Amino acid sequence: MVDSAVRAGNEDAFADALRALLDGVRRVGTPHEVESLDSSDLILPMADASLAEVQDLLADDGLIPG
């Protein structure tokens, strides 16, 4: 859902999808200590990330290839 909203440039759908994704991760994920340098299976945008910020992160051979 997040990736399709990013591809479509749909700010409202992006905000809803990101919120749902982060809620799900918080519900079932395992928190790491703040100082931990452990690896993670996922890298997620911050909760307050804008659509433009995420588009920039994913541009130029990013996580969502063009």
C-alpha positions, 0 to 999 in steps of 0.5 A: 500500500505504501509503495503504490501510494508513493508511485501514485503521488497520493499524499492522503493514501500515503499518510494512511498507508504509512500509519497502518504499516507503522502501527502493524510493526509496533504491534508485532515487532520487537523493539531494539535498544536505542543505543543498539547497532543490531541489524534489522529486517526492515528500514521504515520511514519516520512516522512524520515523513512526507510523501516527497521525502519518501519519494526522494529516498526511493529515487535513483535505484532506491528500494522501488526500482523504476 
